[in-house]
Amino acid sequence: MSWTLRPRGLRARLVVAFVLVTVAGATAAAWSSARSASTALVTSNQQRLTASTADQLAAITPELSYPPDQAALDRIRIAVGENTLVTFRGMQSADGAAGLVPGTLRTAVQEQRQMVAQRITAEGKPWLLIGTPIMTTAVNGSRTPSGIEVYSVRDLTAVEQEIDSLTRTAVATSALALLPAVFLALLAARSVLRPVRDLRDTARRLADGDLSARTAPQGADELAALTDTVNEMAASLQDSMVTMQRMQSDARRFAADVSHELRTPLSTLTAVVEVLAGTTAGMEPDARESAELAVTETERLVRLVEDLMEVSRFDAGTAGLRLEETNLADAVRDCLRARNWLDQVDLVAADNVVLRCDRRRLDVIVANLVGNAFRHGEPPVLVRISVTQEEAAVEVTDNGPGLSEMVLPHVFDRFYKADAARTRTPGSGLGLAIALENARLHSGDLTASNNAHGGARFTLLLPRGLEKL
Protein backbone atom coordinates (compact mmCIF):
# COMPACT_ATOMS: atom_id res chain seq x y z
CA MET A 1 0.00 0.00 0.00
CA SER A 2 1.46 3.35 -1.01
CA TRP A 3 0.78 6.61 0.81
CA THR A 4 1.19 10.08 -0.60
CA LEU A 5 1.75 13.29 1.36
CA ARG A 6 0.77 15.48 -1.55
CA PRO A 7 -2.00 17.86 -0.41
CA ARG A 8 -5.34 17.45 -2.16
CA GLY A 9 -7.38 20.42 -3.26
CA LEU A 10 -6.34 23.86 -4.45
CA ARG A 11 -6.83 25.43 -1.01
CA ALA A 12 -4.53 22.91 0.67
CA ARG A 13 -1.87 23.33 -2.02
CA LEU A 14 -2.01 27.13 -1.76
CA VAL A 15 -1.75 27.04 2.04
CA VAL A 16 1.11 24.54 2.00
CA ALA A 17 2.98 26.46 -0.70
CA PHE A 18 2.51 29.80 1.10
CA VAL A 19 3.58 28.33 4.45
CA LEU A 20 6.62 26.62 2.92
CA VAL A 21 7.73 29.79 1.16
CA THR A 22 7.17 31.94 4.25
CA VAL A 23 8.88 29.53 6.65
CA ALA A 24 11.71 28.93 4.17
CA GLY A 25 12.20 32.69 3.82
CA ALA A 26 12.11 33.22 7.57
CA THR A 27 14.49 30.31 8.11
CA ALA A 28 16.90 31.56 5.46
CA ALA A 29 16.82 35.07 6.91
CA ALA A 30 17.28 33.78 10.46
CA TRP A 31 20.11 31.44 9.49
CA SER A 32 21.77 34.14 7.43
CA SER A 33 21.57 36.56 10.33
CA ALA A 34 22.84 33.92 12.74
CA ARG A 35 25.68 32.99 10.42
CA SER A 36 26.66 36.64 9.93
CA ALA A 37 26.47 37.26 13.65
CA SER A 38 28.53 34.14 14.36
CA THR A 39 31.20 35.16 11.88
CA ALA A 40 31.29 38.66 13.30
CA LEU A 41 31.50 37.27 16.85
CA VAL A 42 34.38 34.94 16.02
CA THR A 43 36.20 37.67 14.09
CA SER A 44 35.77 40.24 16.84
CA ASN A 45 37.00 37.78 19.50
CA GLN A 46 39.96 36.84 17.34
CA GLN A 47 40.84 40.50 16.85
CA ARG A 48 40.41 41.18 20.55
CA LEU A 49 42.63 38.28 21.59
CA THR A 50 45.35 39.01 19.06
CA ALA A 51 45.32 42.68 20.02
CA SER A 52 45.52 41.72 23.70
CA THR A 53 48.47 39.42 23.02
CA ALA A 54 50.22 42.12 21.03
CA ASP A 55 49.68 44.67 23.82
CA GLN A 56 51.02 42.28 26.45
CA LEU A 57 54.15 41.61 24.41
CA ALA A 58 54.61 45.28 23.66
CA ALA A 59 54.60 45.99 27.38
CA ILE A 60 57.29 43.46 28.29
CA THR A 61 59.67 43.45 25.34
CA PRO A 62 61.41 46.75 26.31
CA GLU A 63 62.53 45.09 29.57
CA LEU A 64 64.13 42.09 27.81
CA SER A 65 67.83 41.59 27.27
CA TYR A 66 69.16 39.77 24.23
CA PRO A 67 69.93 37.01 23.97
CA PRO A 68 67.28 35.97 26.56
CA ASP A 69 67.84 33.38 29.21
CA GLN A 70 65.32 30.88 30.58
CA ALA A 71 64.07 33.33 33.16
CA ALA A 72 63.29 35.88 30.44
CA LEU A 73 61.31 33.30 28.54
CA ASP A 74 59.36 32.49 31.69
CA ARG A 75 58.60 36.17 32.29
CA ILE A 76 57.26 36.48 28.74
CA ARG A 77 55.06 33.39 29.21
CA ILE A 78 53.68 34.69 32.49
CA ALA A 79 53.01 38.12 31.00
CA VAL A 80 51.06 36.66 28.06
CA GLY A 81 49.01 34.35 30.24
CA GLU A 82 48.24 30.67 30.64
CA ASN A 83 48.37 28.15 27.80
CA THR A 84 51.41 29.92 26.32
CA LEU A 85 54.55 28.59 24.64
CA VAL A 86 57.68 30.78 24.32
CA THR A 87 60.69 29.49 22.34
CA PHE A 88 64.18 30.77 21.60
CA ARG A 89 66.41 28.55 19.63
CA GLY A 90 66.69 25.36 21.74
CA MET A 91 65.00 26.81 24.84
CA GLN A 92 61.29 27.02 25.58
CA SER A 93 58.85 27.89 28.33
CA ALA A 94 55.37 26.28 28.19
CA ASP A 95 52.34 25.55 30.31
CA GLY A 96 48.73 24.28 30.00
CA ALA A 97 47.48 23.58 26.48
CA ALA A 98 50.61 24.95 24.80
CA GLY A 99 51.21 21.47 23.42
CA LEU A 100 48.34 22.03 20.96
CA VAL A 101 50.51 24.36 18.87
CA PRO A 102 51.14 22.53 15.57
CA GLY A 103 54.32 22.66 13.56
CA THR A 104 52.50 24.29 10.68
CA LEU A 105 51.76 27.36 12.78
CA ARG A 106 55.39 27.66 13.88
CA THR A 107 56.53 27.37 10.29
CA ALA A 108 54.05 30.08 9.20
CA VAL A 109 55.31 32.44 11.94
CA GLN A 110 58.93 31.90 10.96
CA GLU A 111 58.26 32.41 7.28
CA GLN A 112 55.88 35.38 7.50
CA ARG A 113 57.67 37.13 10.41
CA GLN A 114 54.36 38.50 11.66
CA MET A 115 51.47 37.54 13.92
CA VAL A 116 49.50 34.53 12.64
CA ALA A 117 46.14 33.27 14.01
CA GLN A 118 44.57 29.84 13.46
CA ARG A 119 41.35 28.22 14.76
CA ILE A 120 41.32 24.51 15.55
CA THR A 121 39.19 21.99 17.42
CA ALA A 122 41.05 19.72 19.81
CA GLU A 123 40.09 17.70 22.86
CA GLY A 124 36.44 18.43 22.03
CA LYS A 125 36.88 22.21 22.32
CA PRO A 126 37.39 25.09 19.91
CA TRP A 127 40.72 26.91 20.26
CA LEU A 128 42.33 30.03 18.82
CA LEU A 129 46.10 29.71 18.27
CA ILE A 130 48.06 32.96 18.07
CA GLY A 131 51.71 32.92 17.06
CA THR A 132 54.01 35.89 16.72
CA PRO A 133 57.74 36.60 16.57
CA ILE A 134 59.27 39.26 18.83
CA MET A 135 61.04 41.80 16.66
CA THR A 136 64.00 44.03 17.60
CA THR A 137 64.41 47.55 16.29
CA ALA A 138 67.88 48.81 15.31
CA VAL A 139 69.12 52.38 15.63
CA ASN A 140 68.38 52.98 11.99
CA GLY A 141 64.77 51.86 12.52
CA SER A 142 65.03 48.48 10.82
CA ARG A 143 63.19 45.58 12.44
CA THR A 144 64.62 42.08 12.58
CA PRO A 145 63.41 38.88 14.31
CA SER A 146 64.94 38.44 17.75
CA GLY A 147 64.55 34.67 17.53
CA ILE A 148 61.95 34.68 20.31
CA GLU A 149 58.58 33.22 19.24
CA VAL A 150 55.44 33.40 21.37
CA TYR A 151 52.44 31.04 20.87
CA SER A 152 49.24 31.56 22.84
CA VAL A 153 46.33 29.05 22.95
CA ARG A 154 42.95 30.67 23.73
CA ASP A 155 39.80 28.69 24.62
CA LEU A 156 36.83 29.66 22.40
CA THR A 157 34.22 27.62 24.27
CA ALA A 158 32.38 30.73 25.46
CA VAL A 159 32.27 32.03 21.89
CA GLU A 160 30.98 28.66 20.67
CA GLN A 161 28.22 28.77 23.29
CA GLU A 162 27.19 32.22 22.07
CA ILE A 163 27.06 30.86 18.51
CA ASP A 164 24.88 27.95 19.67
CA SER A 165 22.58 30.45 21.36
CA LEU A 166 22.31 32.38 18.10
CA THR A 167 21.48 29.14 16.26
CA ARG A 168 18.75 28.26 18.75
CA THR A 169 17.36 31.74 18.34
CA ALA A 170 17.29 31.27 14.56
CA VAL A 171 15.41 27.97 14.96
CA ALA A 172 12.93 29.53 17.38
CA THR A 173 12.41 32.44 14.99
CA SER A 174 11.65 30.03 12.15
CA ALA A 175 9.22 28.11 14.36
CA LEU A 176 7.49 31.29 15.48
CA ALA A 177 7.00 32.23 11.83
CA LEU A 178 4.95 29.06 11.24
CA LEU A 179 1.73 30.13 12.99
CA PRO A 180 1.51 33.58 11.38
CA ALA A 181 2.40 31.99 8.04
CA VAL A 182 -0.51 29.55 8.33
CA PHE A 183 -2.88 32.35 9.29
CA LEU A 184 -1.73 34.56 6.41
CA ALA A 185 -1.88 31.59 4.04
CA LEU A 186 -5.49 30.90 4.97
CA LEU A 187 -6.38 34.55 4.39
CA ALA A 188 -4.57 34.58 1.07
CA ALA A 189 -6.14 31.30 -0.03
CA ARG A 190 -9.58 32.58 0.92
CA SER A 191 -9.15 35.76 -1.12
CA VAL A 192 -7.71 33.85 -4.08
CA LEU A 193 -10.21 31.01 -4.01
CA ARG A 194 -13.35 33.11 -3.56
CA PRO A 195 -13.55 33.89 -7.31
CA VAL A 196 -12.72 30.27 -8.09
CA ARG A 197 -15.51 29.11 -5.78
CA ASP A 198 -17.93 31.53 -7.43
CA LEU A 199 -16.93 30.19 -10.85
CA ARG A 200 -17.44 26.62 -9.59
CA ASP A 201 -20.93 27.48 -8.36
CA THR A 202 -21.75 29.14 -11.67
CA ALA A 203 -20.47 26.13 -13.60
CA ARG A 204 -22.57 23.81 -11.42
CA ARG A 205 -25.69 25.91 -12.05
CA LEU A 206 -24.95 25.83 -15.79
CA ALA A 207 -24.53 22.06 -15.63
CA ASP A 208 -27.86 21.81 -13.81
CA GLY A 209 -29.55 23.67 -16.65
CA ASP A 210 -29.63 27.23 -15.31
CA LEU A 211 -28.25 28.97 -18.38
CA SER A 212 -28.80 32.41 -16.84
CA ALA A 213 -26.11 31.76 -14.21
CA ARG A 214 -23.32 34.36 -14.25
CA THR A 215 -20.44 35.42 -11.99
CA ALA A 216 -19.68 39.07 -11.32
CA PRO A 217 -15.97 39.73 -12.12
CA GLN A 218 -13.90 41.26 -9.32
CA GLY A 219 -10.74 43.23 -9.98
CA ALA A 220 -8.66 43.18 -13.13
CA ASP A 221 -6.45 40.12 -12.69
CA GLU A 222 -6.32 36.77 -14.46
CA LEU A 223 -9.25 35.41 -12.44
CA ALA A 224 -11.37 38.38 -13.50
CA ALA A 225 -10.43 37.69 -17.13
CA LEU A 226 -11.36 34.02 -16.64
CA THR A 227 -14.69 35.10 -15.11
CA ASP A 228 -15.42 37.29 -18.15
CA THR A 229 -14.59 34.39 -20.45
CA VAL A 230 -16.89 32.02 -18.54
CA ASN A 231 -19.69 34.60 -18.65
CA GLU A 232 -19.22 35.02 -22.40
CA MET A 233 -19.27 31.26 -22.84
CA ALA A 234 -22.45 30.98 -20.76
CA ALA A 235 -24.13 33.75 -22.77
CA SER A 236 -23.15 32.10 -26.05
CA LEU A 237 -24.37 28.74 -24.76
CA GLN A 238 -27.66 30.27 -23.63
CA ASP A 239 -28.20 31.90 -27.03
CA SER A 240 -27.38 28.62 -28.78
CA MET A 241 -29.71 26.64 -26.55
CA VAL A 242 -32.53 29.13 -26.99
CA THR A 243 -32.08 28.96 -30.75
CA MET A 244 -31.91 25.17 -30.67
CA GLN A 245 -34.97 24.87 -28.46
CA ARG A 246 -36.88 27.19 -30.75
CA MET A 247 -35.85 25.17 -33.78
CA GLN A 248 -36.77 21.91 -32.03
CA SER A 249 -40.09 23.34 -30.97
CA ASP A 250 -40.77 24.54 -34.51
CA ALA A 251 -39.81 21.14 -35.90
CA ARG A 252 -42.03 19.29 -33.43
CA ARG A 253 -44.93 21.60 -34.03
CA PHE A 254 -44.45 21.24 -37.77
CA ALA A 255 -44.39 17.44 -37.52
CA ALA A 256 -47.47 17.45 -35.29
CA ASP A 257 -49.34 19.89 -37.53
CA VAL A 258 -48.44 18.01 -40.71
CA SER A 259 -49.39 14.67 -39.16
CA HIS A 260 -52.70 16.09 -37.97
CA GLU A 261 -53.48 17.69 -41.34
CA LEU A 262 -52.63 14.45 -43.15
CA ARG A 263 -55.03 12.33 -41.14
CA THR A 264 -58.18 13.36 -43.04
CA PRO A 265 -56.80 12.99 -46.59
CA LEU A 266 -55.07 9.77 -45.56
CA SER A 267 -58.31 8.37 -44.22
CA THR A 268 -59.94 9.06 -47.59
CA LEU A 269 -56.93 7.67 -49.43
CA THR A 270 -56.96 4.55 -47.25
CA ALA A 271 -60.62 3.93 -48.08
CA VAL A 272 -59.90 4.29 -51.80
CA VAL A 273 -56.89 1.97 -51.54
CA GLU A 274 -58.94 -0.66 -49.74
CA VAL A 275 -61.41 -0.58 -52.63
CA LEU A 276 -58.51 -0.73 -55.07
CA ALA A 277 -56.98 -3.67 -53.23
CA GLY A 278 -60.25 -5.61 -53.64
CA THR A 279 -60.24 -5.20 -57.42
CA THR A 280 -56.64 -6.13 -58.22
CA ALA A 281 -57.57 -9.72 -59.11
CA GLY A 282 -59.08 -8.70 -62.44
CA MET A 283 -56.33 -6.27 -63.46
CA GLU A 284 -53.58 -6.68 -66.01
CA PRO A 285 -50.23 -7.70 -64.46
CA ASP A 286 -48.66 -4.23 -64.82
CA ALA A 287 -51.76 -2.51 -63.42
CA ARG A 288 -52.02 -5.04 -60.59
CA GLU A 289 -48.34 -4.45 -59.64
CA SER A 290 -48.86 -0.71 -59.59
CA ALA A 291 -52.03 -1.06 -57.51
CA GLU A 292 -50.33 -3.34 -54.99
CA LEU A 293 -47.42 -0.90 -54.76
CA ALA A 294 -49.87 1.93 -54.12
CA VAL A 295 -51.57 -0.11 -51.39
CA THR A 296 -48.22 -0.92 -49.74
CA GLU A 297 -46.96 2.66 -49.85
CA THR A 298 -50.26 4.03 -48.58
CA GLU A 299 -50.17 1.64 -45.62
CA ARG A 300 -46.55 2.68 -44.95
CA LEU A 301 -47.52 6.35 -45.10
CA VAL A 302 -50.38 5.77 -42.67
CA ARG A 303 -48.02 4.04 -40.22
CA LEU A 304 -45.48 6.85 -40.57
CA VAL A 305 -48.12 9.51 -39.84
CA GLU A 306 -49.40 7.55 -36.84
CA ASP A 307 -45.84 7.16 -35.52
CA LEU A 308 -45.12 10.86 -36.04
CA MET A 309 -48.24 11.77 -34.10
CA GLU A 310 -47.20 9.41 -31.32
CA VAL A 311 -43.71 10.93 -31.19
CA SER A 312 -45.17 14.43 -31.12
CA ARG A 313 -47.25 13.44 -28.09
CA PHE A 314 -44.11 12.20 -26.31
CA ASP A 315 -42.27 15.44 -27.16
CA ALA A 316 -45.18 17.55 -25.97
CA GLY A 317 -45.44 15.56 -22.74
CA THR A 318 -49.09 14.71 -23.36
CA ALA A 319 -48.63 10.94 -23.62
CA GLY A 320 -50.23 9.21 -20.65
CA LEU A 321 -50.74 5.74 -19.23
CA ARG A 322 -53.97 3.83 -18.81
CA LEU A 323 -52.90 1.38 -16.16
CA GLU A 324 -54.70 -1.92 -15.69
CA GLU A 325 -53.87 -5.18 -14.05
CA THR A 326 -52.19 -7.28 -16.74
CA ASN A 327 -50.76 -10.75 -16.87
CA LEU A 328 -47.46 -10.13 -18.65
CA ALA A 329 -47.30 -13.54 -20.36
CA ASP A 330 -50.90 -13.29 -21.61
CA ALA A 331 -50.31 -9.75 -22.96
CA VAL A 332 -47.20 -10.85 -24.89
CA ARG A 333 -49.01 -13.94 -26.20
CA ASP A 334 -51.97 -11.83 -27.38
CA CYS A 335 -49.56 -9.46 -29.17
CA LEU A 336 -47.95 -12.36 -31.06
CA ARG A 337 -51.30 -13.95 -31.87
CA ALA A 338 -52.74 -10.71 -33.26
CA ARG A 339 -49.91 -10.57 -35.80
CA ASN A 340 -49.82 -14.29 -36.62
CA TRP A 341 -46.38 -14.64 -35.01
CA LEU A 342 -47.34 -17.13 -32.34
CA ASP A 343 -46.12 -20.12 -34.37
CA GLN A 344 -42.89 -18.33 -35.42
CA VAL A 345 -41.73 -17.20 -31.98
CA ASP A 346 -40.55 -19.31 -29.03
CA LEU A 347 -42.15 -17.90 -25.87
CA VAL A 348 -40.67 -18.77 -22.47
CA ALA A 349 -42.64 -17.09 -19.70
CA ALA A 350 -42.57 -17.15 -15.92
CA ASP A 351 -45.87 -17.98 -14.30
CA ASN A 352 -48.17 -15.43 -12.68
CA VAL A 353 -46.25 -12.24 -13.55
CA VAL A 354 -49.04 -9.71 -13.01
CA LEU A 355 -48.32 -6.00 -13.41
CA ARG A 356 -50.22 -2.78 -13.61
CA CYS A 357 -49.28 -1.33 -16.99
CA ASP A 358 -50.75 0.21 -20.13
CA ARG A 359 -51.59 -2.88 -22.16
CA ARG A 360 -51.78 -0.97 -25.47
CA ARG A 361 -48.34 0.57 -25.02
CA LEU A 362 -46.90 -2.78 -23.90
CA ASP A 363 -48.31 -4.28 -27.13
CA VAL A 364 -46.55 -1.54 -29.14
CA ILE A 365 -43.20 -2.27 -27.44
CA VAL A 366 -43.34 -6.03 -27.96
CA ALA A 367 -44.60 -5.70 -31.56
CA ASN A 368 -41.73 -3.34 -32.43
CA LEU A 369 -39.10 -5.58 -30.83
CA VAL A 370 -40.35 -8.83 -32.42
CA GLY A 371 -40.96 -7.13 -35.79
CA ASN A 372 -37.43 -5.74 -35.70
CA ALA A 373 -36.08 -9.23 -34.99
CA PHE A 374 -37.92 -10.62 -38.02
CA ARG A 375 -36.80 -7.79 -40.34
CA HIS A 376 -33.13 -7.56 -39.38
CA GLY A 377 -32.37 -10.86 -37.67
CA GLU A 378 -32.87 -14.52 -38.42
CA PRO A 379 -35.02 -17.23 -36.82
CA PRO A 380 -35.44 -18.61 -34.30
CA VAL A 381 -36.80 -15.57 -32.45
CA LEU A 382 -37.10 -16.07 -28.70
CA VAL A 383 -39.18 -14.05 -26.22
CA ARG A 384 -38.30 -14.75 -22.59
CA ILE A 385 -40.21 -13.31 -19.62
CA SER A 386 -38.48 -13.34 -16.24
CA VAL A 387 -39.04 -11.62 -12.92
CA THR A 388 -36.93 -10.54 -9.92
CA GLN A 389 -37.79 -8.77 -6.69
CA GLU A 390 -37.20 -5.37 -8.29
CA GLU A 391 -38.41 -5.72 -11.87
CA ALA A 392 -39.93 -7.84 -14.62
CA ALA A 393 -38.04 -8.35 -17.88
CA VAL A 394 -39.14 -9.18 -21.43
CA GLU A 395 -36.15 -10.26 -23.51
CA VAL A 396 -36.37 -10.59 -27.31
CA THR A 397 -33.47 -12.30 -29.09
CA ASP A 398 -32.83 -13.49 -32.63
CA ASN A 399 -30.20 -15.58 -34.40
CA GLY A 400 -29.08 -12.96 -36.91
CA PRO A 401 -25.75 -11.13 -37.31
CA GLY A 402 -26.35 -8.94 -34.28
CA LEU A 403 -25.70 -5.22 -33.86
CA SER A 404 -22.35 -3.77 -34.93
CA GLU A 405 -20.34 -1.52 -32.64
CA MET A 406 -21.21 1.42 -34.92
CA VAL A 407 -24.95 0.74 -34.84
CA LEU A 408 -25.35 -0.13 -31.15
CA PRO A 409 -25.11 3.45 -29.73
CA HIS A 410 -27.70 4.74 -32.25
CA VAL A 411 -30.18 1.88 -32.38
CA PHE A 412 -32.87 3.92 -30.57
CA ASP A 413 -32.28 7.13 -32.54
CA ARG A 414 -35.19 8.39 -34.62
CA PHE A 415 -34.99 7.61 -38.35
CA TYR A 416 -31.57 6.01 -37.88
CA LYS A 417 -30.59 3.66 -40.72
CA ALA A 418 -27.86 1.14 -40.03
CA ASP A 419 -27.39 0.71 -43.80
CA ALA A 420 -27.50 3.99 -45.74
CA ALA A 421 -28.27 2.06 -48.94
CA ARG A 422 -31.41 0.57 -47.38
CA THR A 423 -33.62 3.63 -47.71
CA ARG A 424 -36.92 1.85 -48.19
CA THR A 425 -38.04 -0.40 -45.37
CA PRO A 426 -41.47 -1.54 -44.23
CA GLY A 427 -41.06 0.38 -40.94
CA SER A 428 -41.14 4.10 -40.31
CA GLY A 429 -37.71 4.29 -38.64
CA LEU A 430 -39.42 5.34 -35.41
CA GLY A 431 -40.43 1.97 -33.98
CA LEU A 432 -37.54 1.44 -31.55
CA ALA A 433 -37.57 5.10 -30.51
CA ILE A 434 -41.31 4.82 -29.72
CA ALA A 435 -40.72 1.55 -27.87
CA LEU A 436 -38.06 3.23 -25.70
CA GLU A 437 -40.35 6.19 -24.93
CA ASN A 438 -43.14 3.81 -23.93
CA ALA A 439 -40.76 1.91 -21.65
CA ARG A 440 -39.65 5.13 -19.96
CA LEU A 441 -43.26 6.21 -19.62
CA HIS A 442 -43.66 3.11 -17.41
CA SER A 443 -40.56 4.24 -15.40
CA GLY A 444 -38.74 1.34 -17.03
CA ASP A 445 -36.02 1.02 -19.64
CA LEU A 446 -35.20 -0.66 -22.92
CA THR A 447 -31.65 -1.78 -23.72
CA ALA A 448 -29.94 -3.29 -26.75
CA SER A 449 -26.99 -5.66 -26.82
CA ASN A 450 -25.68 -8.81 -28.52
CA ASN A 451 -25.87 -12.43 -27.47
CA ALA A 452 -22.63 -14.22 -26.75
CA HIS A 453 -23.42 -16.76 -29.53
CA GLY A 454 -24.57 -14.09 -32.00
CA GLY A 455 -27.79 -12.25 -32.68
CA ALA A 456 -29.33 -9.10 -31.24
CA ARG A 457 -30.91 -8.92 -27.81
CA PHE A 458 -33.44 -6.29 -26.67
CA THR A 459 -34.46 -6.25 -23.02
CA LEU A 460 -37.54 -4.43 -21.70
CA LEU A 461 -37.36 -3.73 -17.96
CA LEU A 462 -40.52 -2.82 -16.04
CA PRO A 463 -40.14 -1.91 -12.36
CA ARG A 464 -42.21 -3.92 -9.93
CA GLY A 465 -43.12 -0.70 -8.16
CA LEU A 466 -46.12 -0.61 -10.52
CA GLU A 467 -46.99 -4.20 -9.65
CA LYS A 468 -50.26 -5.05 -7.95
CA LEU A 469 -50.59 -8.69 -6.98
Salt bridges, closest charged atoms under 4 A:
ASP95 OD2 - ARG77 NH1 3.44
ASP201 OD1 - ARG200 NH2 3.22
ASP201 OD1 - ARG204 NH1 3.51
ASP210 OD2 - ARG205 NH2 2.88
ASP250 OD1 - ARG253 NH2 2.59
GLU297 OE1 - ARG424 NH2 2.28
GLU310 OE1 - ARG313 NH2 2.66
GLU310 OE2 - ARG361 NH1 2.65
ASP315 OD2 - ARG252 NE 3.58
ASP315 OD1 - ARG414 NH2 2.82
ASP330 OD1 - ARG333 NH1 3.19
ASP334 OD1 - ARG337 NH1 2.80
ASP334 OD2 - ARG359 NH2 2.47
ASP358 OD2 - ARG361 NE 3.71
ASP363 OD2 - ARG339 NH2 2.77
ASP413 OD2 - HIS410 ND1 3.02
GLU467 OE1 - ARG464 NE 2.34
